[in-house]
């Protein structure tokens, strides 16, 4: 069963909300609030899914995505952002991102997206 998820979100409260919700749905989660923290987890832990915020305090979520793709190319990625401009969509599409969700999102919406990627 594909059930390990990396959550990369700098809003600690929202990150922990997603973490608790997904853990309650039998997923194993790990989270990071910075790109550098996420990259360290990617280097040491295998993930089936990654939920990555586009804007992070130290680097762009795109940098996390590129690192993830180089280390764990089989991980399915869901990018999320408050912004959904055309250039961002084109960049994410060119990088092979499977799914984009515009924030704010509801945990049930994220769960449905994850289930759709299985």
N, C-alpha and C positions, 0 to 999 in steps of 0.2 A: 504494500500500500504506500502511495506517495503522500507522506504526511509531514515532512520537515519543511519549515518555513522560516526564512530570514525576513525580518521586518526592519526597514531602515527609515526612520521617521524622527525628525528633530523635536517635534512636539511630544514631550515625555508623557503627558496625560493621554493623548490620543494613541501613542505607541503602546502604552500599557493597557489601554482599553482593547485595542486589537489583539494584543498578546493574550489577555485573559479570555476574550471571546473565542479565539481560535483554539486555545488550549482546552477550553470547555467543549469544543467540537472534535476532540481527539487528535489535534495536530500538535506536533512538537515544534515549539517556536524558540527562536533566539532573536534578540533585538539589538540595534545600535542606533545611537542618536547622531552619529557623525559618519562621514565617508571613511575616515581612517579606521574607526571602530568596526565598521562593516567589512572593510577589506581584511582586517585581522581575522574576523570570523570566517570569511570566505576561504582564507588560507588554511584554516584548521578544521573546518566542519563542512560536510557535504549537505547541500540543500536541494530539495525537490522544487521548491518555489522560492521566489524572492519578491517582496513587495517593497519598492524603492521610491522614496519621495524625490522629486526632481531637484528641489532646492534644499541644500543642507548647509550647515554653517561653515564647514571647512573646504568643501569641494562640491561640485555638481553631482547629482545622482547619476549623470551620464558617465562620470569617471568610475563610479561603483559598478555600473552596468558593464563597462568595458573590462574592468578587472574580473568581474564574475564570468563574463564570456570567455576570457582567456584561461581561467582556472577551472571553471565548471560549465562548459558550453551546453550541457544537457539541462541545466536549471531553467525552468519556465519563469519568465519575468513579467511582473505587473508593475508598470510605472504609474505614479500618481502625482498630481500637481494641481494647484489652484489655477494654473495657466494652461490654456489649450490653443495657443496660436499655431498658425500653419507651419512656420519654420520648425517649431518643436515637434510637431507631428511628423513632418518629413524626416527630421533627424532620427527620431525614434523608429520610424518605419525602416529607414536605411540600416539601422543597427539591429533589426530583426526583433524588436520588442513585440511580444505576442498581444499584449493588452495594455491599454491606457485607461485610467479612471480619473475623472475630474473630481477634485475635492470640493466641498466636503463629501465624504462617502459614509454610508451606513455599514456597519459590520456585516449585516446580512447580504448586502450588495457585494462586498468583497468575497464572502463565502461562496456566493453563486458564481462569481468570476473564477475563483480557484477551482471549484467543482467542474466548471466548463472547460478548464484547461487539462483536466486529468486524462 
